[in-house]
Amino acid sequence: MRENCLIIAGEKSGEEHALTFIKELKRKCPDVDFWGVGGDELATQMDIEYHLKDFSSWGISEVIKKIPFYLKALKYIERKAIERKTKTAILIDFQDFNLRLARRLKKQGVRVLYYVAPQAWAWKAKRAGVLQKTVHTLFTIIPFEKKWFNDRGVSKVVAINHPLLTKFEKDLPHIKNKNFSELKKEVNLLLLPGSRNFEVAELLPEFIGSLKELKKDFPLKVSLVLSSNINKDLIKPYASFIDKIYSNEELTKALTEADFAFGASGTVTLACALFEVPTVVAYKGSLLNEFIFYQFIDYKGPISLANIVHQKQVYPELMQDRATSYNMGLNLRRWLTDDLEYEKIKETLAKTKSLLQGESIDVASYMAGVLTEDEK
């Protein structure tokens, strides 16, 4: 009788994580059928019950609107897990939904592999208790997380290489390291305005306003990474200020060629750190999301992933009203005009790779071992 494994990748980043190991899992476990939630790429590897487009939401206000859908999906997936006699589930990111699902699956005798750990240290520390009760293995990717969860009772924690390190490691030897004196000849500024239309609409005008002023004093060459799902009309008014446009599939090339970046807060800031690109991080969200964040969340630490990994303010963070062209330019000028500041941040960013290295473990092999436990 064939086994069944549930995979929940309710966000694009989750699908990217799943794609790093599902093919290897299928090779190692040929008698296991995979099903669950994913996007177009995962649909080629497993049976899709829900497309991630149905699941995705951005900001607390959007999540609230979709609560009825999520509750219905929880019940449906639990029922399908029972019908399929599913014994193992791999839950990826998407913490609010997946933690609730983990509770339900545990009651049905399903082993839960949670990849990767929710940021309970930032939002809700009590979630560590939920993980200890419901999860077979918790995978962590931030340097301090394993100890943090161990200290709060989660016993089976495996620290693994950060997925971005796995994705980009072969390209890191090609990092371009300019001497400060070389910046007087040409400065390659990369714009990373985000992967959602509202992010681009809010941030790109500020990015352009800043670089227009910077161009008066520095030999800027400007490039931009344009995500495939972005409305190109948002870019058209600024085309004359941009020398080169990369697709999101060309992010590696864009980062390799960049000297500095303006970037929307998100995973891309960690990619910038890996490629040792000094970056000014910015973000603008809805007033409702900002109100909820400051009223109900106690977390006071850094927000951008690069700063979280380094546990200090490596990149300036310009959030909400502070995300202005003036502030962006002010922060970038520090690196462009002060050789000590430039060398200092380059030295710090060079440590990023070592911070993202986990235990010497092959994730697919570990998961395959759990999937085939009953066969031993």
C-alpha positions as CSV (number, residue, x, y, z in Angstrom):
1,M,0.0,0.0,0.0
2,R,1.4,3.4,-1.0
3,E,2.1,6.0,1.7
4,N,0.8,9.6,1.6
5,C,2.7,12.7,2.6
6,L,1.0,16.1,3.0
7,I,3.0,19.3,2.0
8,I,1.7,22.7,2.8
9,A,3.4,25.6,1.0
10,G,0.9,28.4,1.2
11,E,3.3,31.1,0.2
12,K,5.6,31.6,-2.8
13,S,8.7,31.4,-0.5
14,G,7.3,28.2,0.9
15,E,7.0,26.7,-2.6
16,E,10.6,27.6,-3.3
17,H,11.6,25.8,-0.1
18,A,9.7,22.7,-1.1
19,L,11.2,22.6,-4.5
20,T,14.7,22.4,-3.0
21,F,13.9,18.9,-1.5
22,I,10.7,17.4,-3.0
23,K,12.4,15.9,-6.1
24,E,15.0,14.3,-3.9
25,L,12.3,13.0,-1.6
26,K,10.4,11.4,-4.5
27,R,13.6,9.7,-5.6
28,K,14.3,8.4,-2.1
29,C,10.7,7.5,-1.4
30,P,9.2,6.1,-4.6
31,D,6.3,4.5,-2.8
32,V,5.1,7.8,-1.3
33,D,2.5,10.0,-2.9
34,F,2.6,13.7,-2.2
35,W,-0.3,16.1,-2.0
36,G,-1.3,19.4,-0.5
37,V,-1.0,23.1,-1.1
38,G,1.4,24.7,-3.6
39,G,1.8,26.7,-6.8
40,D,2.3,25.9,-10.4
41,E,5.8,24.5,-10.0
42,L,4.8,22.2,-7.1
43,A,1.7,21.1,-9.2
44,T,4.2,19.2,-11.4
45,Q,5.4,17.2,-8.5
46,M,2.3,16.5,-6.4
47,D,-1.5,16.6,-6.2
48,I,-2.7,20.1,-5.4
49,E,-5.8,20.5,-3.3
50,Y,-5.4,24.3,-3.0
51,H,-3.3,26.6,-5.1
52,L,-1.1,29.0,-3.1
53,K,-2.8,31.9,-4.9
54,D,-5.9,31.1,-2.8
55,F,-3.9,31.1,0.4
56,S,-1.6,34.1,-0.1
57,S,-2.4,37.3,1.8
58,W,-0.2,40.3,2.8
59,G,-0.5,42.2,6.0
60,I,-2.6,41.6,9.0
61,S,-5.7,43.3,7.6
62,E,-5.7,40.9,4.6
63,V,-5.3,37.9,6.8
64,I,-8.4,39.0,8.9
65,K,-10.5,39.2,5.7
66,K,-9.5,35.6,4.8
67,I,-10.2,34.0,8.2
68,P,-13.4,32.2,7.0
69,F,-11.5,30.7,4.0
70,Y,-8.6,29.5,6.2
71,L,-11.0,27.9,8.7
72,K,-12.7,26.0,5.9
73,A,-9.4,24.9,4.4
74,L,-8.2,23.6,7.8
75,K,-11.2,21.3,8.1
76,Y,-10.9,20.2,4.5
77,I,-7.2,19.3,4.7
78,E,-7.7,17.5,8.0
79,R,-10.5,15.4,6.4
80,K,-8.4,14.7,3.3
81,A,-5.5,13.6,5.6
82,I,-7.8,11.1,7.3
83,E,-9.2,9.9,3.9
84,R,-5.7,9.4,2.5
85,K,-4.4,7.8,5.6
86,T,-1.6,10.3,5.7
87,K,1.2,9.5,8.2
88,T,3.6,12.5,7.6
89,A,3.1,16.2,6.9
90,I,5.7,18.7,5.9
91,L,4.5,22.2,6.9
92,I,6.4,25.1,5.4
93,D,6.4,28.7,6.7
94,F,2.8,30.1,6.7
95,Q,2.9,30.0,10.5
96,D,-0.6,31.1,11.6
97,F,-2.3,28.5,9.4
98,N,0.3,25.7,9.8
99,L,0.4,25.9,13.6
100,R,-3.3,25.4,13.7
101,L,-3.1,22.6,11.2
102,A,-0.3,20.9,13.2
103,R,-2.6,20.6,16.2
104,R,-5.3,19.0,14.1
105,L,-2.8,16.6,12.4
106,K,-1.2,15.6,15.7
107,K,-4.6,14.4,17.0
108,Q,-4.9,12.3,13.9
109,G,-1.6,10.6,14.5
110,V,0.2,12.5,11.7
111,R,4.0,13.2,12.2
112,V,4.7,16.8,11.5
113,L,8.0,18.1,10.1
114,Y,7.9,21.9,10.4
115,Y,10.1,23.7,7.9
116,V,11.1,26.4,8.8
117,A,10.5,27.6,12.4
118,P,8.0,30.3,12.9
119,Q,9.4,33.6,14.2
120,A,7.9,33.0,17.7
121,W,10.8,34.9,19.2
122,A,9.4,38.1,17.5
123,W,5.6,37.5,17.8
124,K,4.4,34.9,20.2
125,A,6.8,33.1,22.5
126,K,4.0,30.8,23.7
127,R,4.1,29.1,20.2
128,A,7.2,27.2,21.4
129,G,4.9,25.2,23.6
130,V,2.5,24.4,20.7
131,L,5.5,23.2,18.6
132,Q,6.8,20.9,21.4
133,K,3.4,19.2,21.7
134,T,2.6,18.9,18.0
135,V,5.8,18.7,15.9
136,H,8.1,15.7,15.3
137,T,11.0,17.9,14.1
138,L,11.4,21.6,13.9
139,F,13.9,23.0,11.3
140,T,15.5,26.3,12.1
141,I,17.5,28.7,9.8
142,I,18.3,31.8,11.9
143,P,21.5,31.5,13.9
144,F,20.1,31.9,17.4
145,E,16.8,30.0,16.9
146,K,17.8,26.4,17.9
147,K,18.9,27.5,21.3
148,W,15.9,29.8,21.7
149,F,13.5,26.9,21.0
150,N,15.5,24.4,23.0
151,D,15.4,26.8,26.0
152,R,11.6,26.9,25.8
153,G,11.1,23.1,25.7
154,V,11.2,22.2,22.0
155,S,13.5,19.2,22.2
156,K,13.8,18.0,18.6
157,V,15.3,21.0,16.7
158,V,17.6,20.7,13.7
159,A,19.5,23.8,12.6
160,I,20.0,23.7,8.8
161,N,21.6,25.9,6.2
162,H,19.4,28.8,5.3
163,P,17.6,28.1,2.0
164,L,19.1,31.3,0.5
165,L,22.6,30.1,1.3
166,T,21.8,26.8,-0.5
167,K,20.3,28.6,-3.4
168,F,23.2,31.1,-3.9
169,E,26.2,29.4,-2.5
170,K,27.7,28.5,-5.9
171,D,27.5,32.1,-7.0
172,L,29.0,33.7,-3.9
173,P,32.7,33.2,-5.1
174,H,31.9,35.6,-7.9
175,I,31.0,38.5,-5.6
176,K,32.5,41.8,-6.9
177,N,34.4,43.7,-4.2
178,K,35.2,47.3,-5.3
179,N,37.8,49.3,-3.5
180,F,36.4,52.6,-2.2
181,S,38.5,54.5,-4.7
182,E,36.7,52.7,-7.6
183,L,33.4,54.2,-6.6
184,K,34.5,57.5,-7.9
185,K,34.4,56.1,-11.5
186,E,31.1,54.3,-11.4
187,V,28.5,53.4,-8.8
188,N,26.0,50.6,-9.6
189,L,22.8,51.2,-7.7
190,L,20.3,48.4,-7.7
191,L,16.6,49.1,-7.1
192,L,14.6,46.3,-5.4
193,P,11.1,47.8,-5.0
194,G,9.3,44.6,-4.0
195,S,7.3,41.8,-5.5
196,R,3.8,43.3,-4.9
197,N,2.2,46.1,-6.8
198,F,1.5,48.2,-3.7
199,E,5.1,48.0,-2.6
200,V,6.4,49.2,-6.0
201,A,3.8,51.9,-6.1
202,E,4.9,53.2,-2.7
203,L,8.6,52.8,-2.8
204,L,9.7,53.2,-6.4
205,P,8.9,57.0,-6.6
206,E,11.0,57.5,-3.4
207,F,13.8,55.4,-4.8
208,I,13.8,57.5,-8.0
209,G,13.5,60.8,-6.1
210,S,16.6,59.8,-4.1
211,L,18.7,58.7,-7.1
212,K,17.9,61.9,-9.0
213,E,19.6,63.9,-6.2
214,L,22.5,61.4,-5.9
215,K,23.2,61.6,-9.6
216,K,24.2,65.2,-9.1
217,D,27.2,64.2,-7.0
218,F,28.0,60.6,-7.9
219,P,28.5,58.6,-11.2
220,L,25.4,56.4,-10.8
221,K,24.4,53.5,-13.1
222,V,20.9,52.4,-12.1
223,S,19.4,48.9,-12.5
224,L,16.1,47.4,-11.3
225,V,14.8,43.9,-10.6
226,L,11.2,43.6,-11.9
227,S,9.1,40.7,-10.5
228,S,7.0,39.0,-13.1
229,N,3.8,39.7,-11.3
230,I,4.3,43.5,-11.2
231,N,2.2,45.7,-13.4
232,K,4.7,47.2,-15.8
233,D,2.7,50.5,-16.0
234,L,4.1,51.2,-12.5
235,I,7.6,51.3,-14.0
236,K,7.0,53.3,-17.2
237,P,7.1,56.8,-15.7
238,Y,10.6,56.1,-14.4
239,A,12.1,54.3,-17.4
240,S,14.4,57.2,-18.3
241,F,16.1,56.9,-15.0
242,I,16.8,53.2,-15.2
243,D,19.8,51.9,-17.3
244,K,19.0,48.2,-17.0
245,I,16.1,46.0,-15.9
246,Y,16.5,42.4,-14.7
247,S,13.8,39.8,-14.3
248,N,13.4,38.3,-10.9
249,E,15.0,35.1,-12.3
250,E,18.1,37.2,-12.9
251,L,18.5,38.3,-9.3
252,T,21.8,36.6,-8.9
253,K,23.3,38.5,-11.8
254,A,21.8,41.8,-10.6
255,L,23.3,41.3,-7.1
256,T,26.7,40.2,-8.4
257,E,26.9,43.5,-10.5
258,A,25.5,45.8,-7.8
259,D,27.6,48.0,-5.5
260,F,24.7,49.3,-3.4
261,A,20.9,48.8,-3.3
262,F,17.7,50.4,-2.2
263,G,15.5,47.5,-1.2
264,A,12.0,46.7,0.1
265,S,12.1,44.9,3.4
266,G,11.8,41.2,3.0
267,T,13.9,38.1,2.2
268,V,15.7,40.0,-0.6
269,T,17.6,42.0,2.1
270,L,19.3,38.8,3.2
271,A,20.2,38.0,-0.4
272,C,21.8,41.5,-0.5
273,A,23.8,40.7,2.6
274,L,25.0,37.3,1.2
275,F,26.2,39.1,-1.9
276,E,27.8,41.8,0.3
277,V,25.7,44.6,-1.2
278,P,25.2,47.5,1.3
279,T,21.5,48.2,1.2
280,V,19.1,50.9,2.4
281,V,16.0,49.0,3.5
282,A,12.6,50.7,3.3
283,Y,8.9,49.7,3.7
284,K,5.5,51.3,3.5
285,G,2.4,49.5,4.5
286,S,-1.2,50.3,5.2
287,L,-2.1,52.5,8.2
288,L,-4.3,49.6,9.6
289,N,-1.4,47.2,9.5
290,E,0.9,49.7,11.2
291,F,-1.7,50.4,13.9
292,I,-2.2,46.6,14.6
293,F,1.6,46.1,14.7
294,Y,2.3,48.8,17.2
295,Q,-0.8,48.1,19.4
296,F,-0.6,44.4,19.7
297,I,3.0,43.2,19.0
298,D,5.7,43.8,21.6
299,Y,8.7,43.0,19.3
300,K,11.2,45.9,19.3
301,G,14.1,44.3,17.4
302,P,15.3,44.8,13.8
303,I,12.7,44.1,11.1
304,S,14.8,43.4,8.0
305,L,16.0,39.8,7.7
306,A,19.6,40.8,7.2
307,N,19.6,42.7,10.5
308,I,17.8,39.9,12.3
309,V,20.5,37.4,11.2
310,H,23.3,39.7,12.3
311,Q,21.4,40.7,15.4
312,K,22.3,44.3,15.0
313,Q,21.6,47.3,12.7
314,V,23.7,46.5,9.7
315,Y,21.3,48.0,7.2
316,P,19.4,51.2,7.9
317,E,15.7,50.5,8.2
318,L,13.3,53.3,6.9
319,M,9.8,52.3,7.8
320,Q,6.5,54.0,7.0
321,D,6.9,57.9,7.2
322,R,10.7,57.6,7.4
323,A,10.8,55.8,4.0
324,T,11.5,59.0,2.1
325,S,13.8,59.8,-0.8
326,Y,15.7,62.3,1.4
327,N,16.4,59.7,4.1
328,M,17.3,57.1,1.6
329,G,19.9,59.4,0.0
330,L,21.2,60.5,3.4
331,N,21.9,56.9,4.4
332,L,23.5,55.9,1.1
333,R,25.8,59.0,1.1
334,R,27.4,57.7,4.3
335,W,28.8,54.8,2.4
336,L,29.7,56.8,-0.7
337,T,31.6,59.5,1.1
338,D,33.2,57.8,4.1
339,D,35.8,55.1,3.3
340,L,35.7,53.8,6.9
341,E,31.9,53.4,6.9
342,Y,32.1,51.6,3.5
343,E,34.9,49.2,4.7
344,K,33.0,48.6,8.0
345,I,29.8,47.4,6.4
346,K,31.6,45.3,3.8
347,E,33.5,43.6,6.5
348,T,30.3,42.9,8.4
349,L,28.5,41.6,5.4
350,A,31.3,39.2,4.6
351,K,30.3,37.3,7.8
352,T,26.8,36.6,6.6
353,K,27.6,33.3,4.9
354,S,29.0,31.8,8.1
355,L,26.0,32.9,10.1
356,L,23.7,31.1,7.8
357,Q,25.4,27.7,8.0
358,G,23.6,25.0,10.0
359,E,24.4,21.5,11.0
360,S,25.9,19.1,8.5
361,I,22.6,17.4,7.5
362,D,20.9,16.6,4.2
363,V,17.3,17.8,4.7
364,A,15.8,15.5,2.1
365,S,17.6,12.4,3.6
366,Y,16.4,13.3,7.1
367,M,12.8,13.8,5.9
368,A,13.0,10.5,3.9
369,G,14.1,8.7,7.1
370,V,11.0,10.0,8.9
371,L,8.7,9.1,5.9
372,T,10.0,5.5,5.9
373,E,10.1,4.9,9.7
374,D,7.2,2.5,9.6
375,E,9.0,0.4,7.0
376,K,12.0,-0.3,9.2
